[in-house]
Amino acid sequence: MVRILTALSLGMSRPPTSVYFVFATGIENSYPTIANGRRVDQMEASHHYDRWKEDFALAAELGVYFLRYGPPLHRGWLGPGKYDWSFADETYAELKRLDLTPITDLCHFGVPDWIGNFQNADFPALFADYARAFAQRFPWVQFYTPVNEMYICALFSAKYGWWNERGTTDQTFVTALKHIVRANVLAMRAILDERPDAIFVQSESSEYFHARSPRSIARAEFLNEVRFLSLDLNYGRRVGSEMYEYLLDNGMARDEYHFFLGQTMKHHCIMGNDYYVTNEHLVTRDGSTHQSGEIFGYHVITSQYYDRYQLPVMHTETNLDQGPAGDEAVRWLWKEWANVLRVRNDGVPIVGFTWYSLTDQVDWDTALREPNGRVNPRGLYDLDRKIRPVGKAYQELIREWREVLPTQSVVLSLPAFPPSRQDDPLVAEAAQHARRREDAPDSSSNEAKP
């Protein structure tokens, strides 16, 4: 799945980008629909549509080489086979000019109105066509997150009743989940057809449920299996008997389950773990859940995910509001960074860290359910594009740690290159090697193990 890459082994004067630790930020681009079909567009709320050039320049000034970014799906995907690439053409040309490597986020919590919502069984195949068209349009893009936070997207849309279809049953949740993960899998396949050395970063929320009383142990254990379902299906990992019954009882057919078991693309994947202070929960005796705040923290929970999937890890999202004292976000940054170092020192191949997002967000204090226009002061910059204390601290962190913290030269077997080197003959060679590997009869020999 992974091997050591060196400059010598690649015939290069300097190693590829992926040998170095990935410091990243992102442009928040959520766009779910909420009550009355109203769409909540974070790019619009943060004024990114008007200030995208400035935003990219700020990211470059921070010293990040990677940017979690994606075009707004609901604006650019007009219908089956119909696309408006005008905004993406402009923004991706600027990313390439600045030599910022995008981790392209194709679907972030919403779909165009004509799709409807995640209950639509046509969504996965149609989305794969969109992903293929994007890869054809931008062949220099190598990193992708096809569907962001698959578990959270299904949970908030189809179990909590907050977004999109606003479902509240296990049936609607499982239906959304199977469609979302299938869309992610089919999109990966489509992108690999066009870019066989593509690398996928599965940005997923890392969760944990704590039993508050002995009576809530069974429910907590159940929820601690549900949290893995999106990645289990995506990586072709067999679920336990309780989860298998749960899936089949709530709308997943046996052939659909076996479709997921047949996936063999783990060697193209980095497991992204998102962690916020809201990611841990208390389960009460009546089965309800409440936020517990940080109890285990990123180190413990990410180690659980790594033990399960044995994939390279990236901390793909975290943030905290600046707070009344003005240093709360800075303290959280250093706490998360300490967790990253602890994970690394324990031998987990962690390849990157992300403060999310570049600018303040709007209405995430209510999970976008209420369009109050309330600014959440958790960005590296405020909405006037003035740097916050956490932005200065992150800039300092990157400057101090970048040169002394390579990823132990352990990366995916596919070397990664920045936009400025996408025309390098070695990129074409890597792509050809990747295609031969995909076509080899035993290419899946180490994948989808029970």
Secondary structure, 3 states (H helix, E strand, C coil): CEEECCCCCCCCCCCCHHHECEEEEECCCCCCECHHHCECCHHHHCCHHHHHHHHHHHHHHHCCCEEEECCCHHHHEEECCEECCHHHHHHHHHHHHHCCEEEEEEECCCCCCCCCCCCCCCHHHHHHHHHHHHHHHCCCCCEEEEECCHHHHHHHHHCCCCCCCCCCCHHHHHHHHHHHHHHHHHHHHHHHHHCCCCEEEEEEECCEEEECCHHHHHHHHHHHHHCCHHHHHHCCCCCCHHHHHHHHHCCCCHHHHHHHHCCCCHHHEEEEEECCCCCEEEECCCCCEEECCCCCHHHHHHHHHHHHHCCCEEEEECCCCCCCCCCHHHHHHHHHHHHHHHHHHCCCCEEEEEECCCECEECHHHCCCCCCCCEECCCCECCCCCECHHHHHHHHHHHHHCCCCECCCEEECCCCCCHHHCCCHHHHHHHHHHHHHHHCCCCCCCCCCC
